[in-house]
Amino acid sequence: MRHLRKETVSFILITLLSVNAICQEKTNSVADSDVKVEKRKKKKKKYRLPKVDLRHWSVTIPEGNGKGKALTVQPPAILDYATNESLTPYMYNDSVAGALVFHAYPSNSTTANTKYSRSELREQMVSGDNNTNWTFAQGGRLKAKMAMGEVSKAKDGKYHKVIIAQIHGRLTNEQRELIGQKDNNAPPILKIYWQDGKIRVKTKVLKYADVDQVGILHKEAWGDDKGRTFEEEVGFRKFLIGVNVTDGKMVVSLNKNEFFVYDDISIRKWGIFENYFKAGNYLQTRDEGAFAKVKIYELDVEH
């Protein structure tokens, strides 16, 4: 009888120990699971920044004091865009997407030679200086990973178009004085649009191929080409724009898959001008209530 009691007690103790071990194992498993969930949550909170070096860019925004007086912020002030009260409505980080967002809408503040507003970067080869630029003979390359964010629609139901990148021409001081122009502005040889979910490219062409070296400096010597549109529809997805300029030649690409090559007489003669790259949001409408947001994830320029 005593022997039976000992066996019974031993059985009960073993059972209790087993149950306790199982409970501890489950508790540890739950704890481990909680740790994993916590780690996952921490990973989701990771912030990403755009790969854009702003030390060689200024930015123009839809703030200012009327036509020709839009506010431009130069480096090094642009580096503090995240805390600059003038810039934060128009230029800010999307830290989830890892993009720099440029917001524009029609305002009364524009640059001198346009009726449209912009939140747009302007290349500066020498930080803070607009007087040092490059020629086609010197060459230039731009790579930009971008996406269209929100954008308004016109009355016809189509999205408003936006210029997202440019190569802008510029007169030297000597050229400006030669033709008696009040500023150094020259036409843009390249304009890249986001238009109805596709990427459209426009450039300039000479109206008369035999124009002389003085006449060619005038804006009136140049007209617009018919434009070309890449086949791929990018919509609101990320896309990669490439621009490669050499002496007498310009190549524009989309996603390293489609290429437009320009090497005609107009491009060859464009070598007389200085140039600079632009990128961002140049909204092409004055419609009331219009707006657009352009995202730049990566921006790289080489000469």
KANOR-V421673 format. One line per field, one symbol per residue. phi: phi as a letter, one per 30 degrees, with the letter a starting at -180 (. if undefined). psi: psi as a letter, one per 20 degrees, with the letter a starting at -180 (. if undefined). burial: b if it has 24 or more other ideal C-beta (glycine too) atoms within 12 Angstrom, else e. A space follows every 10 residues. Layout:
phi: ???
psi: ???
burial: ???
This chain:
phi: .ddddddddd dddddddddd dddddddddd dddddddddd ddddddcbcd cbcddbbcbc bdckbjdibd dcccddeddc edbddddedc aadcdddibc cccbadbdcb ddcacccabb dbdbdceibc ccbbcdddia bbbbcbadcd adcdddiddd dbdcabccda ddddddddci ddbcdbdddb bcccbhibcc bbbcbddbdc dddceddded dcbcddibbd ddcdhcddbc cbbbcbeiab bcbbhhbcbc cbbddddddd edcdbadbak bcdcacedid aabccccbbb bbb
psi: ghgggghggg gggggggggg ggghggghgg ggghgggggg ghhhjpqqqq moojikqrpp rkrblapjkq ppprqihhhk hhjohhhhii orpnighkqp popqrorior rhkriqrqnp qpqohppjpi ioaqrhhhrq ppppprqpcq qrqrhjiqqp qppiqqoprp qrhggghhjk qiajprrpip ppqooljrpq pqrqqphohj qrighiiqhi iqrqaiqqpq gpohcjrqqp pppoprojqp ppqpkkhqpp pokahgghii ihqrrqqqqc onplqjppiq rqpppogqpp qq.
burial: eeeeeeeeee eeeeeeeeee eeeeeeeeee eeeeeeeeee eeeeeeeeeb ebebebbbbb bbbeeeeeeb bbbbbeebee beeeebbeeb bbbbeebebb bbbbbbbebb beebebbbbb bbbbbeeeeb eebbbbeeeb bbbbbbbbbb bbeeeeeebb bbbbbbbbbb beeebeeebe eeebbbbbbb bbbbbeebbb bbbbbbeeee eeeeebbbee bbeebeebbb eeebeeeebb bbbbbbeebb bbbbeeebeb ebeeebbebb bbbbbbbbbb bbbbbeeeeb bbbbbbbbbb beb
